[in-house]
Amino acid sequence: MASGTWGRRVACWNGARKGWGLFWVYIFFVFWA
């Protein structure tokens, strides 16, 4: 049913783990800019 969605989600998380630091920098800029 949602196998395609899960595949996309897993790929997204694999990429997010590599750029986790940049993700938090982005969050800080959004909230403290």
Phi and psi restraints in degrees (range 20) as a CNS / XPLOR table:
assign (resid 1 and name C) (resid 2 and name N)
       (resid 2 and name CA) (resid 2 and name C) 1.0 -116.5 20.0 2
assign (resid 2 and name N) (resid 2 and name CA)
       (resid 2 and name C) (resid 3 and name N) 1.0 29.4 20.0 2
assign (resid 2 and name C) (resid 3 and name N)
       (resid 3 and name CA) (resid 3 and name C) 1.0 -63.9 20.0 2
assign (resid 3 and name N) (resid 3 and name CA)
       (resid 3 and name C) (resid 4 and name N) 1.0 -38.4 20.0 2
assign (resid 3 and name C) (resid 4 and name N)
       (resid 4 and name CA) (resid 4 and name C) 1.0 -64.9 20.0 2
assign (resid 4 and name N) (resid 4 and name CA)
       (resid 4 and name C) (resid 5 and name N) 1.0 -39.8 20.0 2
assign (resid 4 and name C) (resid 5 and name N)
       (resid 5 and name CA) (resid 5 and name C) 1.0 -64.2 20.0 2
assign (resid 5 and name N) (resid 5 and name CA)
       (resid 5 and name C) (resid 6 and name N) 1.0 -41.5 20.0 2
assign (resid 5 and name C) (resid 6 and name N)
       (resid 6 and name CA) (resid 6 and name C) 1.0 -66.7 20.0 2
assign (resid 6 and name N) (resid 6 and name CA)
       (resid 6 and name C) (resid 7 and name N) 1.0 -39.8 20.0 2
assign (resid 6 and name C) (resid 7 and name N)
       (resid 7 and name CA) (resid 7 and name C) 1.0 -61.0 20.0 2
assign (resid 7 and name N) (resid 7 and name CA)
       (resid 7 and name C) (resid 8 and name N) 1.0 -41.8 20.0 2
assign (resid 7 and name C) (resid 8 and name N)
       (resid 8 and name CA) (resid 8 and name C) 1.0 -66.9 20.0 2
assign (resid 8 and name N) (resid 8 and name CA)
       (resid 8 and name C) (resid 9 and name N) 1.0 -38.0 20.0 2
assign (resid 8 and name C) (resid 9 and name N)
       (resid 9 and name CA) (resid 9 and name C) 1.0 -66.4 20.0 2
assign (resid 9 and name N) (resid 9 and name CA)
       (resid 9 and name C) (resid 10 and name N) 1.0 -43.1 20.0 2
assign (resid 9 and name C) (resid 10 and name N)
       (resid 10 and name CA) (resid 10 and name C) 1.0 -62.2 20.0 2
assign (resid 10 and name N) (resid 10 and name CA)
       (resid 10 and name C) (resid 11 and name N) 1.0 -44.6 20.0 2
assign (resid 10 and name C) (resid 11 and name N)
       (resid 11 and name CA) (resid 11 and name C) 1.0 -62.8 20.0 2
assign (resid 11 and name N) (resid 11 and name CA)
       (resid 11 and name C) (resid 12 and name N) 1.0 -38.0 20.0 2
assign (resid 11 and name C) (resid 12 and name N)
       (resid 12 and name CA) (resid 12 and name C) 1.0 -65.3 20.0 2
assign (resid 12 and name N) (resid 12 and name CA)
       (resid 12 and name C) (resid 13 and name N) 1.0 -42.6 20.0 2
assign (resid 12 and name C) (resid 13 and name N)
       (resid 13 and name CA) (resid 13 and name C) 1.0 -68.5 20.0 2
assign (resid 13 and name N) (resid 13 and name CA)
       (resid 13 and name C) (resid 14 and name N) 1.0 -34.9 20.0 2
assign (resid 13 and name C) (resid 14 and name N)
       (resid 14 and name CA) (resid 14 and name C) 1.0 -63.2 20.0 2
assign (resid 14 and name N) (resid 14 and name CA)
       (resid 14 and name C) (resid 15 and name N) 1.0 -40.2 20.0 2
assign (resid 14 and name C) (resid 15 and name N)
       (resid 15 and name CA) (resid 15 and name C) 1.0 -71.0 20.0 2
assign (resid 15 and name N) (resid 15 and name CA)
       (resid 15 and name C) (resid 16 and name N) 1.0 -35.8 20.0 2
assign (resid 15 and name C) (resid 16 and name N)
       (resid 16 and name CA) (resid 16 and name C) 1.0 -66.3 20.0 2
assign (resid 16 and name N) (resid 16 and name CA)
       (resid 16 and name C) (resid 17 and name N) 1.0 -35.8 20.0 2
assign (resid 16 and name C) (resid 17 and name N)
       (resid 17 and name CA) (resid 17 and name C) 1.0 -62.1 20.0 2
assign (resid 17 and name N) (resid 17 and name CA)
       (resid 17 and name C) (resid 18 and name N) 1.0 -35.6 20.0 2
assign (resid 17 and name C) (resid 18 and name N)
       (resid 18 and name CA) (resid 18 and name C) 1.0 -71.7 20.0 2
assign (resid 18 and name N) (resid 18 and name CA)
       (resid 18 and name C) (resid 19 and name N) 1.0 -34.9 20.0 2
assign (resid 18 and name C) (resid 19 and name N)
       (resid 19 and name CA) (resid 19 and name C) 1.0 -108.5 20.0 2
assign (resid 19 and name N) (resid 19 and name CA)
       (resid 19 and name C) (resid 20 and name N) 1.0 27.4 20.0 2
assign (resid 19 and name C) (resid 20 and name N)
       (resid 20 and name CA) (resid 20 and name C) 1.0 -58.7 20.0 2
assign (resid 20 and name N) (resid 20 and name CA)
       (resid 20 and name C) (resid 21 and name N) 1.0 -41.2 20.0 2
assign (resid 20 and name C) (resid 21 and name N)
       (resid 21 and name CA) (resid 21 and name C) 1.0 -61.1 20.0 2
assign (resid 21 and name N) (resid 21 and name CA)
       (resid 21 and name C) (resid 22 and name N) 1.0 -45.5 20.0 2
assign (resid 21 and name C) (resid 22 and name N)
       (resid 22 and name CA) (resid 22 and name C) 1.0 -63.8 20.0 2
assign (resid 22 and name N) (resid 22 and name CA)
       (resid 22 and name C) (resid 23 and name N) 1.0 -34.9 20.0 2
assign (resid 22 and name C) (resid 23 and name N)
       (resid 23 and name CA) (resid 23 and name C) 1.0 -60.3 20.0 2
assign (resid 23 and name N) (resid 23 and name CA)
       (resid 23 and name C) (resid 24 and name N) 1.0 -45.5 20.0 2
assign (resid 23 and name C) (resid 24 and name N)
       (resid 24 and name CA) (resid 24 and name C) 1.0 -69.0 20.0 2
assign (resid 24 and name N) (resid 24 and name CA)
       (resid 24 and name C) (resid 25 and name N) 1.0 -36.5 20.0 2
assign (resid 24 and name C) (resid 25 and name N)
       (resid 25 and name CA) (resid 25 and name C) 1.0 -60.0 20.0 2
assign (resid 25 and name N) (resid 25 and name CA)
       (resid 25 and name C) (resid 26 and name N) 1.0 -42.2 20.0 2
assign (resid 25 and name C) (resid 26 and name N)
       (resid 26 and name CA) (resid 26 and name C) 1.0 -62.4 20.0 2
assign (resid 26 and name N) (resid 26 and name CA)
       (resid 26 and name C) (resid 27 and name N) 1.0 -43.5 20.0 2
assign (resid 26 and name C) (resid 27 and name N)
       (resid 27 and name CA) (resid 27 and name C) 1.0 -61.6 20.0 2
assign (resid 27 and name N) (resid 27 and name CA)
       (resid 27 and name C) (resid 28 and name N) 1.0 -43.5 20.0 2
assign (resid 27 and name C) (resid 28 and name N)
       (resid 28 and name CA) (resid 28 and name C) 1.0 -62.8 20.0 2
assign (resid 28 and name N) (resid 28 and name CA)
       (resid 28 and name C) (resid 29 and name N) 1.0 -41.1 20.0 2
assign (resid 28 and name C) (resid 29 and name N)
       (resid 29 and name CA) (resid 29 and name C) 1.0 -64.0 20.0 2
assign (resid 29 and name N) (resid 29 and name CA)
       (resid 29 and name C) (resid 30 and name N) 1.0 -38.1 20.0 2
assign (resid 29 and name C) (resid 30 and name N)
       (resid 30 and name CA) (resid 30 and name C) 1.0 -65.7 20.0 2
assign (resid 30 and name N) (resid 30 and name CA)
       (resid 30 and name C) (resid 31 and name N) 1.0 -41.9 20.0 2
assign (resid 30 and name C) (resid 31 and name N)
       (resid 31 and name CA) (resid 31 and name C) 1.0 -86.9 20.0 2
assign (resid 31 and name N) (resid 31 and name CA)
       (resid 31 and name C) (resid 32 and name N) 1.0 -25.3 20.0 2
assign (resid 31 and name C) (resid 32 and name N)
       (resid 32 and name CA) (resid 32 and name C) 1.0 -114.8 20.0 2
assign (resid 32 and name N) (resid 32 and name CA)
       (resid 32 and name C) (resid 33 and name N) 1.0 6.1 20.0 2
